[in-house]
Amino acid sequence: NLKKDLAEIIAGIENSFPRHLSIEEQGRFAIGYYHQKQSYFESNKKADAVADESNESTNNKG
């Protein structure tokens, strides 16, 4: 699944690599892009967990 996810991410940016970057810099760009996308999903998971905890707390009171 991780390879599939990574392939989808790379496919999304494949045509938009900054051409002025060297191959090494393009690799760093791709990894940075992947990390940024991953942090977005992690923050969503944390927000969902907080919301779930809040809902459980509210449900236990009533």
Buried (B, 14 or more C-beta within 10 A) or exposed (E): EEEEEEEEBEEEBEEEBEEEEEEEEBEEBBEEBBEEBEEEEEEEEEEEEEEEEEEEEEEEEE
